[in-house]
Amino acid sequence: MTNSLKSKLFGTETWNNKWYVYVGTPIFAFLGALCYWLFGIHLVSSTPAETVLMILFPGTAVVLGSTILAVIDGL
């Protein structure tokens, strides 16, 4: 990962369009929560595992979505 991509993922200063961070992050968190609600509940049966998945689905969606936006922003 290049330094500019790292700085985009861990800060807001280097984005060409700063709205990506403020609009994209909640949208991707919502999509991750929706994916958890649709699919994650059926993957495990224990309460602690459901809690872990409830955190991982939106978190993963935000990181992957922000990475895609950072790549698009860098083009």
C-alpha positions as CSV (number, residue, x, y, z in Angstrom):
1,M,0.0,0.0,0.0
2,T,1.4,3.3,-1.0
3,N,1.9,6.2,1.5
4,S,-0.9,8.3,-0.1
5,L,-3.3,5.4,0.2
6,K,-2.4,4.9,3.9
7,S,-2.8,8.6,4.6
8,K,-6.2,8.6,2.9
9,L,-7.4,5.6,5.0
10,F,-6.1,6.9,8.3
11,G,-6.8,10.6,7.8
12,T,-8.9,13.2,6.0
13,E,-6.2,15.6,4.8
14,T,-5.1,14.0,1.6
15,W,-8.4,13.2,-0.1
16,N,-9.1,15.1,-3.3
17,N,-12.8,15.0,-2.5
18,K,-13.3,15.3,1.3
19,W,-17.0,14.3,1.0
20,Y,-15.9,10.7,0.4
21,V,-15.1,10.3,4.1
22,Y,-18.2,12.0,5.5
23,V,-20.7,10.4,3.1
24,G,-19.0,7.1,2.3
25,T,-18.2,6.0,5.8
26,P,-21.9,6.0,7.1
27,I,-23.1,4.4,3.8
28,F,-20.6,1.6,4.0
29,A,-21.3,1.1,7.7
30,F,-25.0,0.8,6.9
31,L,-24.3,-1.7,4.1
32,G,-22.2,-3.8,6.4
33,A,-25.0,-3.8,9.1
34,L,-27.5,-4.7,6.4
35,C,-25.2,-7.6,5.2
36,Y,-24.9,-8.7,8.9
37,W,-28.7,-8.6,9.3
38,L,-29.3,-10.5,6.1
39,F,-26.5,-13.1,6.2
40,G,-24.5,-12.9,9.5
41,I,-27.2,-13.9,11.8
42,H,-27.4,-17.3,10.1
43,L,-23.6,-18.0,10.2
44,V,-23.3,-18.6,14.0
45,S,-25.6,-19.6,16.8
46,S,-23.9,-18.4,20.0
47,T,-24.4,-14.9,21.4
48,P,-20.7,-14.0,21.7
49,A,-20.0,-15.0,18.1
50,E,-23.0,-12.9,16.9
51,T,-21.6,-9.9,18.8
52,V,-18.2,-10.3,17.1
53,L,-19.8,-10.6,13.7
54,M,-22.0,-7.6,14.4
55,I,-18.8,-5.6,14.9
56,L,-16.8,-7.2,12.0
57,F,-19.4,-6.8,9.2
58,P,-19.8,-3.0,9.4
59,G,-16.1,-2.5,10.2
60,T,-14.9,-4.6,7.2
61,A,-17.4,-2.9,4.9
62,V,-16.1,0.5,6.0
63,V,-12.5,-0.4,5.5
64,L,-13.0,-2.1,2.1
65,G,-15.3,0.7,0.9
66,S,-12.9,3.4,2.0
67,T,-10.1,1.6,0.2
68,I,-12.1,1.4,-3.0
69,L,-12.9,5.1,-2.7
70,A,-9.3,5.9,-2.0
71,V,-8.2,4.1,-5.2
72,I,-10.9,5.9,-7.2
73,D,-9.9,9.2,-5.6
74,G,-6.3,8.6,-6.6
75,L,-7.1,8.0,-10.3
